[in-house]
Amino acid sequence: MRRADRLFQLVHLLRGRRLSTAQWLADELGVSTRTVYRDIADLVRSGVPIRGEAGVGYALEHGYELPPLTFNHAEIEALVLGARMVEAWGDRELRDAARAVLAKVDAVLPATLRETLAATALFAPTTGRWSVPDHLGDLRRAVTESRPVCFGYLKPDGTPSERRVDPVGLHFWGRTWSLAGWCHLRRDWRGFRIDRMSDVAVLEETFDPTERGGLDAYLEHVRNESVEEGYAMPRGLG
């Protein structure tokens, strides 16, 4: 957790209790009590009205609010819908992150806007036919860490193949995800529907994402392919 996020979460925890011990705060944040003492001291120096002392407990002065965020009604709806889409179509880590984002926003919104956040009637339900593949989280990690992936792949005509890909991005198409990357078998940029993958393995080695131009090169490849051959999306995703 970034320090800025930890300080925000620390204030949020203090707001929810009359008295919080350093040990309880440390357990909730996953840090040492020494870190909690240092963070409390930094918050006090920055003007956050925290009362208490080490060995006793800490409390936030009644009425203290974090600086309000300024969102209009449409911006809040966009935020809620986006978070709910991630909850519906993201992997477990992204789903947890989406819920955390809404909790942070709720903590700093003025009361009138907080009602809008809770009442937003925009949803992104999944259906029985479409589900989030288990390996989405692994593929996301591979993109972030520039690690090659190997997997079995079922082509649109049902032909199986084995692929090794240097991934540069993930795309969500409304009902399925695709992986963008350099395919070592075809020696070209390709897009792969991740619901057609099997036996996904993220390798420990890394590759240089800038070697072939990275995501920009892939997107340029897709644009050229779409213009020249009339595809609305990369081949293999239909």
C-alpha positions in Angstrom: 0.0 0.0 0.0 1.4 3.4 -0.9 2.0 5.7 2.0 -0.5 8.3 0.8 -3.2 5.6 0.6 -2.2 4.3 4.1 -2.5 7.8 5.6 -5.9 8.2 4.0 -7.0 4.8 5.3 -5.7 5.6 8.8 -7.9 8.7 9.0 -10.8 6.7 7.7 -10.3 4.1 10.4 -10.1 6.8 13.1 -13.3 8.4 11.9 -15.2 5.1 12.5 -14.2 4.5 16.1 -14.3 6.5 19.4 -10.8 5.2 20.4 -8.3 3.1 18.4 -5.2 1.5 19.8 -2.0 1.6 17.8 -2.0 -2.2 17.7 -5.5 -2.4 16.2 -4.6 0.2 13.6 -1.4 -1.6 12.8 -3.3 -4.9 12.3 -5.9 -3.2 10.1 -3.3 -1.6 7.9 -0.9 -4.5 7.9 2.0 -2.5 9.2 4.0 -2.2 12.5 3.0 -0.2 15.5 6.1 1.9 14.9 4.8 2.8 11.5 1.5 3.8 13.0 3.2 6.1 15.6 5.1 7.8 12.8 2.1 8.2 10.6 0.0 9.6 13.5 2.8 12.1 14.2 2.9 13.2 10.6 -0.8 13.6 10.4 -0.9 15.8 13.5 1.9 17.9 12.1 -0.1 18.4 8.9 -3.1 19.7 10.9 -5.3 16.6 11.4 -6.8 16.9 14.9 -5.9 13.5 16.4 -6.0 13.2 20.2 -4.3 10.5 22.3 -0.9 9.0 22.9 1.2 5.8 22.4 0.1 3.1 24.8 -3.4 4.5 25.3 -5.1 5.0 22.0 -6.0 7.6 19.4 -9.2 9.4 18.5 -10.2 11.9 15.8 -11.8 15.1 17.1 -15.5 15.0 16.6 -16.7 16.8 13.5 -13.5 16.5 11.5 -14.0 15.7 7.9 -11.6 15.0 5.1 -11.5 17.7 2.4 -14.6 17.2 0.3 -14.3 16.0 -3.3 -16.2 18.0 -5.8 -18.2 15.8 -8.2 -21.3 16.6 -10.1 -24.2 14.1 -10.4 -23.1 12.7 -13.8 -19.5 12.3 -12.5 -20.7 10.3 -9.5 -22.8 8.1 -11.8 -19.8 7.5 -14.1 -17.7 6.5 -11.1 -20.3 4.1 -9.7 -21.0 2.5 -13.0 -17.3 2.1 -13.8 -16.7 0.5 -10.4 -19.6 -1.8 -10.8 -18.4 -2.9 -14.2 -15.1 -3.8 -12.7 -16.8 -5.7 -9.9 -18.8 -7.6 -12.5 -16.0 -8.3 -15.1 -12.7 -7.9 -13.3 -10.6 -10.5 -11.4 -10.8 -10.8 -7.6 -8.1 -8.2 -6.9 -9.7 -5.7 -9.2 -13.2 -6.4 -7.7 -11.8 -5.7 -4.2 -10.0 -2.5 -5.5 -13.3 -1.3 -7.1 -15.1 -1.6 -3.8 -12.3 0.1 -2.0 -12.4 3.1 -4.4 -16.1 3.6 -3.8 -15.5 3.4 0.0 -12.8 6.1 -0.3 -15.0 8.3 -2.3 -17.9 7.8 0.1 -15.6 8.8 3.0 -14.8 12.2 1.5 -18.1 13.2 -0.2 -20.3 15.8 1.4 -23.5 14.3 2.8 -25.7 15.5 -0.1 -23.5 13.9 -2.7 -23.1 10.7 -0.6 -26.8 10.2 -1.1 -26.3 10.3 -4.8 -23.5 7.7 -4.6 -25.8 5.3 -2.7 -28.8 5.9 -4.9 -27.2 5.5 -8.3 -29.3 3.0 -10.2 -26.8 2.0 -12.9 -25.6 -1.7 -12.9 -23.4 -4.1 -14.8 -24.7 -7.6 -14.0 -23.1 -10.7 -15.4 -25.1 -13.4 -17.1 -25.0 -17.2 -16.9 -23.5 -17.4 -20.4 -20.5 -15.1 -19.7 -18.2 -15.3 -16.8 -14.7 -14.0 -15.8 -12.0 -16.5 -16.6 -9.9 -17.6 -13.6 -6.7 -16.6 -15.3 -7.5 -13.0 -15.9 -5.6 -12.0 -12.8 -2.5 -13.9 -13.9 -2.6 -12.3 -17.3 -3.0 -8.8 -15.8 0.1 -9.5 -13.7 2.0 -10.7 -16.8 1.2 -7.5 -18.6 2.2 -5.3 -15.6 5.5 -7.2 -15.0 6.3 -7.8 -18.7 6.4 -11.6 -18.4 5.8 -13.9 -21.3 2.8 -16.3 -21.1 2.3 -19.7 -22.6 -1.1 -21.3 -23.1 -3.2 -23.6 -25.2 -5.5 -21.7 -27.6 -8.6 -22.7 -29.5 -8.9 -20.8 -32.7 -12.4 -19.6 -34.0 -12.6 -22.6 -36.3 -12.0 -25.0 -33.4 -8.3 -25.7 -34.3 -6.1 -26.0 -31.2 -2.6 -24.5 -31.0 0.1 -23.8 -28.4 1.2 -20.2 -28.0 3.9 -18.2 -26.4 3.1 -14.5 -26.2 4.8 -11.3 -24.9 1.7 -9.5 -23.6 1.3 -5.7 -23.8 -2.4 -5.1 -22.9 -5.8 -6.5 -22.0 -9.0 -5.3 -23.7 -12.6 -5.7 -22.5 -15.1 -6.1 -25.4 -18.4 -5.9 -23.4 -18.7 -9.7 -22.9 -15.2 -11.0 -23.1 -11.6 -10.0 -22.5 -8.7 -10.3 -25.0 -5.0 -10.4 -24.5 -2.9 -8.3 -26.9 0.7 -9.3 -27.5 3.5 -10.4 -29.7 2.9 -14.0 -30.8 6.1 -16.0 -31.2 4.4 -18.7 -33.3 3.1 -16.2 -35.9 6.0 -13.7 -35.3 3.4 -10.9 -35.4 1.0 -8.9 -33.2 -2.1 -10.9 -32.3 -5.2 -10.6 -30.0 -6.4 -13.7 -28.1 -9.8 -14.2 -26.4 -8.9 -15.3 -23.0 -12.0 -17.5 -22.6 -10.4 -19.6 -25.4 -7.2 -20.1 -23.5 -6.2 -23.1 -21.4 -3.3 -24.1 -19.2 -2.1 -20.5 -18.8 1.4 -20.2 -17.4 3.1 -16.9 -16.6 6.9 -17.4 -17.0 9.4 -16.1 -14.5 11.6 -14.4 -17.1 10.8 -10.9 -18.4 10.9 -9.3 -21.8 11.6 -5.7 -22.9 8.1 -4.2 -23.7 9.7 -1.4 -25.8 11.6 -3.8 -28.1 8.9 -4.0 -30.8 7.2 -0.8 -29.9 4.9 -2.2 -27.2 1.2 -1.4 -26.9 1.5 1.5 -29.4 2.8 -0.8 -32.0 0.0 -3.3 -31.4 -2.7 -0.6 -31.6 -1.2 0.7 -34.9 -1.2 -2.9 -36.2 -4.9 -3.2 -35.3 -5.8 0.1 -36.9 -4.0 -0.8 -40.2 -5.6 -4.2 -40.2 -9.1 -2.8 -39.6 -8.7 -0.2 -42.4 -7.2 -2.6 -45.0 -9.4 -5.6 -44.4 -12.6 -4.2 -42.9 -12.3 -5.9 -39.4 -14.0 -4.1 -36.5 -11.7 -5.9 -34.1 -8.5 -8.0 -34.4 -8.9 -11.3 -36.1 -9.5 -14.2 -33.7 -11.8 -12.3 -31.3 -15.1 -12.8 -33.1 
